[in-house]
Amino acid sequence: MERLAELPSLPEAPPSERMKLFRQKLRLCCVVYDFSDARKQVREKDAKRLALLELVQFLSDGKVAWNPAVVDDLMTCVEANINRPLGGKRTQKSPGKETKIEGAEEDEPVLEEAWPHLQLVYELLYRFVLAKVDAKTVKDYFSKRFILQLLNLFDSEDPRERDYLKTILHRIYGNFMALRSFIRRSMNNVFFTFIYETGHFNGVVELLQILGSIINGFALPIKAEHQKFLEKALIPLHKAANVAQYHQELSYCTVQFVEKDPTTATPIILGLLRFWPVTASAKEILFLNELEEIIELIQPEQFAQVMRPLFLQIGRSITSPHFQVSQRALYLWNNESLVNLVAVHRVEILPMIFGQLYHNCDNHWHTTVQSLTFNVLKLFMEMDSQLFDQCSAQLVEREGKKQQTSDERSRRWQQLEQRVQPYRQQVR
């Protein structure tokens, strides 16, 4: 990079020569160096870094006279540097072959060795996106091909790179309306590949953060396209074994949907129940947290639609042997919105969960869970004492029938044993 080191700095050049020098440095910065060996091409790497710093500052100062040729040079430089095979990618696994142990620590991310150059190239691109450039001049460069390249780069293990990509893609989405639909569809495809094929993608968190803002700007009524995205991509993201890594952002997106359109609460809750974890207690707690946020916003009509399957699952969570799951399910009754909805439908809900509550009071091994269960039972008793007595009587009757059935089974086994005993003695 001798030529780049020999060029004058942009501030020192005559004003009439600065644009020519700006383009010349952009073209020379298209050369990409190998950072795997820190001892190789040290002078050239440093010269390129200083040149990129100059270019970023020149662009930030608003001194660039934009025309198609300048844009072409800048985008060629950007693409030459950022489009590369992503290093350090771990072996991909299908969702069905996930072997990660719950609670195990995440591996340290593989940081990009060329970041001293890449950061400045991303800064160039970001400043260009912010610049007031004629949309017609730019549209050919922010093409669908370029958007797909950016989305592929979200699989970088370096969180610094993903953060730049998030900011840039979000800004492109905001500035270019013609690309919005394509960007949403392309993000959907990334999620489909993650859910149904690879089970691994580093940039899920960042893409969901972008989507959270996009959903917030949806017009009402919600378009069929957005409803389909919710049901086909967003809800199935709950099924991944590593959902804890991005659940906060995913939950924010689902809650944003419910805030925009309360009718979406029904497919979201039914989807959560469909993908409800059976053995992953930490994941189950996350689902209960998300359920409570949605219940805060749900309308009575939608609550009535999901009430039965919802409380059948809550009943199972209440009796979970994992005390944190049971405790989290019982804490739902601290939510005033839930209590008000339950009070309206107590005749249907209490019989569904009375047995589990009664079982917890007597049989759960954790004293805090027993205490919380008693508080919930007390709440129902104060809400409707007559209904409470009916449920209690029905439970006693059911338990009595169970005991009779058990006693009858034992009696028959004893009779069978007596009949078989002589034959056993003969065999001996």
matplotlib code that plots the C-alpha trace (Angstrom):
import matplotlib.pyplot as plt

x = [0.0, 2.9, 0.8, -1.8, 0.8, 2.3, -0.9, -1.5, -4.2, -7.6, -7.5, -4.1, -5.2, -6.5, -10.3, -10.5, -8.6, -10.3, -13.1, -10.6, -8.4, -11.4, -12.3, -8.7, -8.4, -11.7, -10.4, -7.1, -9.0, -10.6, -7.5, -8.2, -5.4, -4.9, -5.1, -4.4, -0.7, -0.3, 3.4, 2.5, 2.1, 2.0, 2.7, 0.1, -2.5, -1.8, -1.9, -5.3, -6.6, -5.5, -7.0, -10.3, -10.3, -9.8, -12.6, -15.0, -14.2, -14.5, -17.9, -19.0, -18.1, -20.5, -17.9, -18.6, -20.1, -22.3, -22.8, -23.2, -19.4, -18.6, -21.4, -20.1, -16.6, -17.8, -20.1, -17.4, -15.0, -17.7, -18.6, -14.9, -14.3, -17.4, -18.4, -16.3, -16.6, -17.5, -14.7, -15.0, -18.5, -19.3, -20.7, -24.3, -26.9, -30.4, -33.1, -33.7, -30.1, -29.5, -27.2, -26.7, -27.1, -29.5, -27.6, -24.3, -22.3, -22.1, -18.8, -16.9, -17.7, -15.0, -14.1, -13.2, -9.5, -9.9, -12.1, -9.7, -10.5, -14.0, -15.3, -14.3, -15.8, -19.1, -18.8, -18.4, -21.5, -23.5, -22.4, -23.4, -26.9, -27.3, -26.2, -28.7, -28.2, -30.7, -32.8, -32.6, -28.8, -28.7, -31.5, -29.3, -26.7, -29.0, -30.3, -32.0, -28.6, -26.9, -29.7, -29.3, -25.5, -26.1, -28.5, -26.0, -23.4, -25.7, -24.4, -21.1, -19.9, -18.6, -21.3, -19.7, -20.3, -23.9, -24.6, -23.4, -25.4, -28.5, -28.2, -27.5, -30.2, -32.8, -31.8, -32.1, -35.5, -36.6, -35.2, -36.2, -39.9, -39.6, -37.3, -39.4, -41.5, -38.4, -36.4, -39.3, -39.6, -35.9, -35.8, -38.7, -36.6, -33.6, -35.9, -37.4, -33.9, -33.0, -36.2, -36.6, -33.0, -29.9, -31.0, -28.2, -27.9, -25.9, -28.0, -31.4, -31.3, -30.4, -33.0, -35.7, -34.6, -35.2, -38.5, -39.6, -39.4, -41.0, -44.0, -44.4, -44.9, -47.5, -50.7, -54.1, -55.8, -52.8, -52.2, -52.6, -48.8, -47.9, -50.4, -48.8, -45.3, -46.5, -47.9, -45.3, -42.1, -42.4, -44.4, -42.4, -39.2, -40.4, -39.7, -35.9, -33.9, -31.8, -34.7, -33.4, -30.7, -33.2, -36.4, -36.4, -36.5, -39.0, -41.3, -41.1, -42.2, -45.2, -46.3, -46.0, -48.4, -50.9, -50.6, -51.3, -54.1, -55.6, -57.0, -53.4, -53.3, -55.3, -52.8, -49.8, -51.1, -52.2, -48.8, -47.0, -49.1, -48.3, -44.5, -44.7, -41.5, -42.0, -38.7, -36.9, -37.8, -35.9, -37.6, -41.0, -40.4, -39.7, -43.0, -44.9, -43.3, -44.4, -47.9, -48.3, -47.2, -49.8, -52.5, -51.9, -53.1, -55.6, -59.3, -62.2, -63.2, -59.8, -59.4, -62.6, -61.3, -58.0, -59.2, -59.6, -56.2, -54.4, -55.5, -55.1, -51.4, -51.2, -52.6, -49.8, -47.2, -48.7, -47.9, -44.4, -41.9, -39.5, -40.3, -39.4, -41.9, -44.6, -43.8, -43.9, -47.2, -48.7, -47.3, -49.7, -52.4, -50.5, -51.5, -54.7, -55.5, -55.5, -57.5, -60.2, -60.5, -60.5, -63.2, -65.5, -64.9, -64.4, -67.2, -65.2, -61.7, -61.8, -62.9, -60.0, -57.3, -58.9, -57.4, -53.9, -54.2, -55.5, -52.7, -50.0, -51.3, -50.8, -48.2, -45.7, -42.3, -41.5, -43.0, -43.1, -45.1, -47.5, -47.9, -48.5, -51.0, -52.9, -53.1, -54.6, -57.2, -58.0, -58.5, -61.0, -62.8, -63.3, -64.2, -67.1, -67.4, -70.3, -68.4, -65.4, -67.5, -68.9, -65.4, -64.3, -67.2, -66.6, -62.9, -63.8, -66.2, -63.6, -60.9, -63.4, -64.1, -60.4, -59.9, -62.8, -61.3, -57.9, -59.3, -61.2, -58.1, -56.2, -58.9, -59.0, -55.2, -55.4, -58.0, -55.9, -52.8, -54.8, -55.9, -52.4, -50.7, -51.5, -50.1, -46.9, -46.4, -46.9, -44.2, -41.8]
y = [0.0, 2.3, 4.5, 5.1, 6.1, 8.5, 10.4, 13.7, 13.9, 15.2, 18.4, 19.3, 18.9, 21.9, 22.1, 21.5, 18.3, 16.8, 14.9, 13.3, 12.4, 11.1, 8.7, 7.6, 6.7, 4.8, 2.7, 2.0, 1.0, -1.9, -3.9, -6.4, -7.6, -10.8, -10.1, -13.7, -12.8, -9.5, -9.3, -9.2, -5.9, -3.8, -0.5, -1.2, -2.0, 1.1, 3.3, 1.9, 2.4, 6.1, 6.6, 5.1, 7.5, 10.4, 9.2, 8.8, 12.3, 13.9, 12.2, 13.2, 16.9, 16.9, 17.8, 15.1, 16.1, 13.1, 11.8, 8.3, 7.8, 8.7, 6.5, 3.7, 4.0, 4.1, 1.1, -0.9, -0.2, -1.2, -4.4, -5.4, -5.2, -6.5, -9.4, -12.3, -15.8, -15.5, -17.0, -18.9, -20.3, -23.3, -26.5, -26.1, -28.5, -29.2, -28.2, -31.9, -32.6, -29.8, -31.1, -28.0, -28.6, -26.2, -23.8, -24.3, -21.2, -19.8, -20.0, -16.7, -15.1, -15.2, -11.6, -10.4, -10.0, -7.3, -5.1, -2.1, -1.8, -3.2, -0.8, 2.1, 0.7, 0.2, 3.7, 4.9, 3.0, 4.3, 7.9, 7.4, 6.1, 9.2, 11.6, 13.5, 11.8, 11.8, 8.5, 7.9, 8.0, 5.5, 3.0, 1.0, 0.5, -0.5, -3.3, -6.5, -8.3, -5.9, -6.3, -10.1, -9.7, -7.5, -10.1, -12.9, -10.9, -10.9, -14.5, -12.9, -14.0, -10.6, -8.6, -5.3, -6.1, -7.2, -4.0, -1.9, -4.1, -3.6, 0.2, 0.4, -2.0, -0.3, 3.1, 1.7, 0.4, 3.8, 5.7, 3.6, 2.7, 0.7, -1.8, -2.3, -5.2, -7.0, -6.5, -8.0, -11.0, -11.6, -11.4, -13.9, -16.3, -16.0, -17.0, -19.9, -21.2, -20.9, -22.6, -25.4, -26.1, -24.9, -24.2, -21.7, -18.0, -15.5, -12.4, -13.5, -10.9, -8.0, -8.9, -9.1, -5.7, -4.3, -6.0, -4.6, -1.1, -2.2, -3.8, -0.6, 1.3, -1.1, 0.6, -0.7, -2.9, -5.4, -6.6, -10.3, -10.3, -9.3, -11.7, -14.5, -13.4, -13.6, -17.1, -18.7, -17.1, -15.2, -17.7, -20.8, -19.1, -20.2, -23.8, -23.5, -25.1, -21.9, -19.5, -18.1, -16.3, -14.1, -14.5, -10.9, -9.5, -12.1, -11.4, -7.7, -8.4, -10.5, -7.9, -5.2, -7.2, -7.5, -3.8, -3.0, -5.5, -7.3, -10.1, -11.4, -12.5, -15.6, -17.1, -16.0, -17.8, -20.9, -20.9, -20.7, -23.6, -25.6, -25.2, -25.3, -27.0, -30.3, -30.8, -27.4, -25.6, -22.4, -22.2, -22.7, -19.8, -17.6, -18.7, -17.9, -14.4, -13.8, -15.1, -12.6, -9.7, -10.7, -11.2, -7.6, -6.5, -9.2, -8.3, -10.3, -11.7, -13.2, -14.4, -16.4, -18.1, -19.3, -19.7, -23.5, -24.6, -21.8, -22.8, -26.5, -25.6, -23.2, -26.0, -28.4, -25.7, -25.1, -28.7, -28.8, -30.5, -27.6, -25.1, -22.1, -23.1, -23.7, -20.5, -18.5, -19.9, -19.0, -15.5, -14.9, -14.3, -11.2, -9.7, -7.6, -8.0, -11.8, -11.8, -9.6, -11.9, -15.0, -13.5, -13.1, -16.8, -18.3, -20.9, -22.4, -21.8, -22.9, -26.5, -26.9, -26.0, -26.7, -30.2, -29.0, -26.2, -28.6, -31.1, -28.4, -27.4, -30.9, -32.5, -30.1, -30.4, -26.7, -24.6, -21.4, -23.1, -24.4, -20.9, -19.3, -22.0, -21.4, -17.7, -18.5, -20.8, -18.1, -15.7, -18.0, -18.6, -14.9, -14.5, -17.1, -19.2, -21.2, -22.2, -23.0, -25.4, -27.1, -27.7, -29.0, -31.4, -32.6, -33.1, -35.2, -37.2, -37.8, -38.8, -41.1, -42.8, -43.1, -44.7, -47.2, -48.0, -48.5, -50.7, -52.8, -53.3, -54.4, -56.8, -58.4, -58.8, -60.6, -62.9, -63.6, -64.3, -66.8, -68.6, -68.7, -69.8, -73.6, -73.7, -72.0, -74.6, -77.4, -75.9, -75.8]
z = [0.0, -0.8, -3.0, -0.4, 2.2, -0.3, -1.0, 0.7, 3.4, 2.3, 4.4, 2.9, -0.7, -2.6, -2.5, -6.2, -5.9, -2.8, -4.6, -6.9, -4.0, -2.1, -4.9, -5.4, -1.7, -1.9, -4.8, -3.0, 0.2, -1.8, -1.2, 1.6, 3.9, 5.8, 9.6, 10.7, 11.0, 12.8, 11.6, 7.9, 6.0, 9.1, 7.3, 4.6, 7.1, 9.1, 6.0, 5.0, 8.5, 8.5, 5.0, 6.1, 9.1, 6.7, 4.4, 7.3, 8.6, 5.1, 4.7, 8.2, 7.5, 4.6, 2.0, -0.5, -3.8, -4.6, -8.1, -9.5, -10.0, -6.4, -5.0, -7.2, -5.8, -2.2, -2.6, -4.4, -1.5, 1.1, -0.7, -1.3, 2.5, 4.1, 1.7, 2.9, 4.2, 7.9, 10.0, 13.2, 12.4, 14.5, 13.1, 12.4, 13.9, 12.9, 15.5, 16.2, 17.0, 19.5, 22.2, 24.3, 28.0, 29.7, 31.9, 30.1, 29.5, 26.0, 24.1, 23.8, 20.4, 17.7, 17.2, 13.7, 13.3, 10.6, 12.8, 12.8, 9.1, 9.0, 11.7, 9.6, 6.5, 8.3, 9.6, 6.0, 4.9, 7.9, 7.2, 3.5, 4.6, 6.7, 4.0, 2.0, -1.3, -4.1, -3.7, -7.5, -7.3, -4.4, -5.3, -7.8, -5.0, -2.2, -4.4, -3.3, -3.8, -1.4, 1.2, 1.0, 1.5, 4.6, 6.0, 5.5, 7.4, 10.5, 11.1, 12.1, 15.5, 16.3, 18.2, 17.2, 13.5, 14.1, 16.0, 13.0, 10.6, 12.7, 12.7, 9.0, 7.9, 10.1, 8.6, 5.1, 6.0, 7.2, 4.3, 1.3, 1.3, -1.9, -0.1, 3.0, 1.8, 0.4, 3.7, 5.7, 3.4, 3.4, 7.2, 7.3, 5.1, 7.5, 10.4, 8.3, 7.6, 11.3, 12.6, 10.1, 8.8, 10.6, 14.2, 14.3, 13.4, 15.3, 14.4, 15.6, 18.5, 16.2, 13.6, 16.3, 17.6, 14.1, 13.8, 17.2, 15.8, 12.5, 14.2, 16.2, 13.0, 11.4, 10.3, 11.4, 10.5, 10.5, 6.9, 6.1, 5.2, 8.8, 10.3, 8.2, 9.4, 13.0, 12.7, 10.4, 11.6, 14.9, 16.9, 15.7, 17.0, 20.4, 19.5, 19.3, 22.1, 22.5, 22.7, 25.9, 23.9, 22.1, 24.1, 25.5, 22.0, 20.8, 23.6, 22.9, 19.3, 20.3, 22.9, 20.2, 18.0, 20.8, 21.5, 17.9, 17.4, 20.4, 18.2, 17.7, 21.3, 20.4, 17.9, 20.0, 23.2, 21.3, 19.6, 23.0, 24.3, 21.1, 21.7, 25.5, 26.9, 28.7, 30.5, 30.1, 33.3, 32.5, 29.2, 30.8, 33.2, 30.1, 28.6, 31.8, 31.8, 28.2, 29.0, 31.8, 29.5, 26.9, 29.5, 30.6, 27.2, 26.2, 25.6, 27.2, 23.9, 23.1, 26.7, 26.5, 23.3, 24.9, 28.5, 28.6, 27.0, 28.8, 32.3, 31.7, 31.0, 34.0, 36.1, 35.0, 35.7, 39.2, 40.1, 38.5, 40.7, 39.8, 42.5, 40.4, 37.7, 40.2, 42.0, 38.7, 37.7, 41.1, 40.9, 38.0, 40.6, 41.7, 38.4, 38.7, 35.0, 35.3, 38.5, 37.0, 33.9, 36.1, 38.3, 35.3, 34.2, 37.6, 37.1, 34.2, 35.5, 39.1, 38.5, 36.0, 38.5, 41.9, 42.0, 41.3, 43.9, 46.5, 45.6, 46.0, 49.5, 50.9, 48.7, 47.2, 48.7, 48.7, 51.6, 49.6, 46.9, 49.5, 51.0, 47.5, 46.7, 49.9, 49.0, 45.6, 47.2, 49.7, 46.8, 45.1, 48.4, 48.9, 45.2, 45.4, 48.5, 47.1, 44.0, 46.2, 48.3, 45.2, 43.8, 47.2, 47.3, 43.8, 44.6, 47.7, 45.6, 42.9, 45.4, 47.1, 43.7, 43.0, 46.4, 45.8, 42.4, 43.9, 46.7, 44.2, 42.1, 45.1, 46.1, 42.6, 42.6, 45.9, 44.6, 41.5, 43.7, 45.8, 42.6, 41.1, 44.4, 44.1, 40.5, 41.7, 44.4, 41.8, 39.6, 42.5]

ax = plt.figure().add_subplot(projection="3d")
ax.plot(x, y, z, "-o")
ax.set_aspect("equal")
plt.show()
